[in-house]
């Protein structure tokens, strides 16, 4: 088998990507410490044409060599903004009418495969991913419309934040592409 080239995959330039239609999904990064995780979230957001990334609290922002190392330039293609607190980001999203989803393990959470986003009309979504050790701040969890949990087995109780974000983005993307 021959590997595909960048031209075989018909990838957009950064300028064309920035002008292209995006999935109506925002990823909210709640106090994530690792710049590599932030870079990975940017790269995956580019891959699934996410509308934007909101970086909050202690989460670092571009420009950063450490973010760039894993983002590979996606920090330039994906729209992003910074908020001093995640509550401020949630306020903006609620004012925009987005359904706020928390990616967290809580009693009463909805299993990811059972969550069925409705992309009809002007509906939009946001999901919040949290700190590598503490997860999403409980005060933010309480402000979300729904909590979504990725089913898993094994001895560890959670996945890496960038991996979790990527799994959730893929779930939203596969539902979204069926509507376009």
Buried (B, 14 or more C-beta within 10 A) or exposed (E): EEEEEEEEEEEEEEEEBEEEEBBBBBBBBBBBBBBBBBBBBBBBBBBBBBBBBBBBBEBBBBEBEEBBEBBBEBBBBBEBEBBEBBBBBBEBBBEEEBBBBBBBBBEEBEEBEEBEBEBEEEEBBBBBBBBBEEBBBEEBBEBBEBBBBBEEEEEEEBBBBBBBBBBBBBBBBEBBEEEE
